Amino acid sequence: MLKVLLWDVDGTLLNFLESEKVGIRRGFAHLGLGECTDEMLADYSAINRRYWERLERGELTKPEVLEGRFREFFTRYGISTDCVAAFNRGYQLDLGETICFQEGAMEVLQELAPHFRQYAVTNGTKIAQSKKLEKSGLNKILDGAFISEDLGAEKPSLAFFEAIWKTIGRFEPEEIMIIGDSLTSDMRGGHQAGIRTCWYCPSGAAAPGDLRIDYTVQSLREIPEIVFSINQKSELF
């Protein structure tokens, strides 16, 4: 029977791409870097995703990701990299200012709250994520949040999940499900931790064959039916 739901934040509960656009453009405006076009934003997003995937594979540290992505992005467009550190500091603050929920996210959390313990699990920076959780109201509906900087480990490492178990207590693997949009952090992390996994994939892309993904949804509104069905079946046995 399911008892605990672990929710990824960026790209799952919150529309990260929208807050990313606002944060980058605010940074350009604050530092007088000129216009940041849609094409530039798309390039940055791809660079950013690649850096975070390298972090998840253990190839980079968090500080190397945070500044390295902007250094590569600025170099590509002929922007001086002298302002990278200042740009990143401002960007972290701006990320927490723009809250855009994925469709149905808050309604689903509210529906599930009486029946499950729910926690946020995120690799995002503490300064940005703490602000998002408070400003969005997620800190009021969730039972807690686990930020990698506090845990000293990143998803998908087993150490990340072991740190969570130390706080919430031990549950059987079938009693916990992680829900997230990232194959490399959420699904691989759940796979390695041996817990249930639910891949949030709005595009409807095919799941890879090298990970155990128990459920795939294109809308968060599909999740209540899945989790309640799991528990109804458990009660029959």
Secondary structure, DSSP 8 states (H G I E B T S, - for coil): ---EEEE-TBTTTB-HHHHHHHHHHHHHHHTT-----HHHHHHHHHHHHHHHHHHHTTSS-HHHHHHHHHHHHHHHTT--GGGHHHHHHHHHHHHTT---B-TTHHHHHHHHTTTSEEEEEE-S-HHHHHHHHHHHTHHHHSSEEEEHHHHT--TTSHHHHHHHHHHH----GGGEEEEES-IIIIIHHHHHHT-EEEEE-TT-----TTS---EEESSGGGHHHHHHHHHHHHHT-
